[in-house]
Amino acid sequence: MAEKRKFKKRYCRYCQQKVDFIDYKDLNLLKYSLSERYKIMPRRLTGNCKKHQDMIAEAIKRARQAAFIPYIVDRKRVIENPFELIK
């Protein structure tokens, strides 16, 4: 049988920082949970716990509604580093 792969254990960055609330206006905190196409990254990639992943998802959705973060990125207009636009 094939050997199981051993992966490094990922820890929730928000639990380590003891964050109680994630604000939708804090874009520097939110950009670590977004992909280069502004999609919400899953827990298995970011290492967030369920509580903080739910708070992140809600904050990103609120930031999109308030137009701080775009919903989609055009395929035709490719941006090298989209997070430079977020400031």
MIMAR-439413 format. One record per residue (C-alpha): x, y, z. Coordinates in Angstrom, 3 decimals. Example, Ala and Ser with C-alpha at 12.3 -4.5 7.8 and 13.67 -1.06 7.14 Angstrom:
BEGIN
east:12.300; north:-4.500; up:7.800 .
east:13.670; north:-1.060; up:7.140 .
//
This chain:
BEGIN
east:0.000; north:0.000; up:0.000 .
east:1.039; north:3.553; up:-0.555 .
east:2.391; north:5.524; up:2.357 .
east:0.296; north:8.344; up:3.731 .
east:1.621; north:11.807; up:3.129 .
east:2.587; north:13.743; up:6.181 .
east:1.599; north:17.376; up:6.025 .
east:2.606; north:20.196; up:8.304 .
east:-0.159; north:21.069; up:10.768 .
east:-1.675; north:24.448; up:9.959 .
east:-2.757; north:26.665; up:12.804 .
east:-5.416; north:29.328; up:12.864 .
east:-3.677; north:32.698; up:12.664 .
east:-6.648; north:34.428; up:14.292 .
east:-6.633; north:32.104; up:17.314 .
east:-2.920; north:32.760; up:17.806 .
east:-3.529; north:36.528; up:17.678 .
east:-6.593; north:36.129; up:19.948 .
east:-8.894; north:37.970; up:17.533 .
east:-12.476; north:38.186; up:18.780 .
east:-14.039; north:40.092; up:15.887 .
east:-13.005; north:40.477; up:12.249 .
east:-14.039; north:43.831; up:10.814 .
east:-14.997; north:44.062; up:7.157 .
east:-13.147; north:47.394; up:6.831 .
east:-9.774; north:45.876; up:7.811 .
east:-8.619; north:44.850; up:4.340 .
east:-5.066; north:43.985; up:5.399 .
east:-6.481; north:41.238; up:7.607 .
east:-8.895; north:39.991; up:4.932 .
east:-6.434; north:39.747; up:2.049 .
east:-4.752; north:36.654; up:3.526 .
east:-8.003; north:34.719; up:3.064 .
east:-8.516; north:35.746; up:-0.574 .
east:-7.033; north:34.167; up:-3.678 .
east:-5.565; north:36.179; up:-6.556 .
east:-9.016; north:36.208; up:-8.157 .
east:-10.625; north:37.457; up:-4.927 .
east:-12.215; north:34.109; up:-4.076 .
east:-12.522; north:33.055; up:-0.445 .
east:-9.885; north:30.432; up:0.288 .
east:-11.056; north:27.252; up:2.048 .
east:-10.135; north:26.233; up:5.586 .
east:-7.927; north:23.390; up:4.471 .
east:-5.613; north:25.841; up:2.687 .
east:-5.601; north:28.691; up:5.198 .
east:-5.666; north:26.599; up:8.367 .
east:-8.386; north:28.688; up:9.988 .
east:-10.696; north:27.197; up:12.586 .
east:-14.429; north:26.995; up:11.850 .
east:-15.346; north:29.978; up:14.018 .
east:-12.849; north:32.310; up:12.386 .
east:-13.499; north:31.002; up:8.870 .
east:-17.193; north:31.851; up:9.295 .
east:-16.263; north:35.322; up:10.540 .
east:-13.875; north:35.794; up:7.598 .
east:-16.505; north:34.715; up:5.062 .
east:-19.085; north:37.081; up:6.529 .
east:-16.607; north:39.981; up:6.619 .
east:-15.555; north:39.400; up:3.001 .
east:-19.176; north:39.286; up:1.879 .
east:-19.874; north:42.551; up:3.704 .
east:-16.771; north:44.164; up:2.190 .
east:-17.931; north:43.104; up:-1.271 .
east:-21.356; north:44.598; up:-0.630 .
east:-19.732; north:47.872; up:0.472 .
east:-17.470; north:47.790; up:-2.647 .
east:-14.181; north:47.525; up:-0.734 .
east:-13.396; north:44.232; up:-2.503 .
east:-14.517; north:43.354; up:-6.052 .
east:-16.758; north:40.359; up:-6.650 .
east:-14.795; north:39.076; up:-9.656 .
east:-11.661; north:39.885; up:-11.621 .
east:-11.908; north:40.041; up:-15.407 .
east:-10.051; north:37.368; up:-17.307 .
east:-9.268; north:39.792; up:-20.097 .
east:-7.820; north:42.440; up:-17.792 .
east:-5.157; north:40.512; up:-15.906 .
east:-3.627; north:42.253; up:-12.892 .
east:-0.187; north:41.151; up:-11.712 .
east:-0.765; north:41.909; up:-8.034 .
east:-4.449; north:42.645; up:-7.313 .
east:-3.775; north:43.378; up:-3.642 .
east:-1.966; north:46.598; up:-4.545 .
east:-5.364; north:48.023; up:-5.425 .
east:-6.614; north:47.287; up:-1.910 .
east:-5.311; north:49.974; up:0.403 .
//
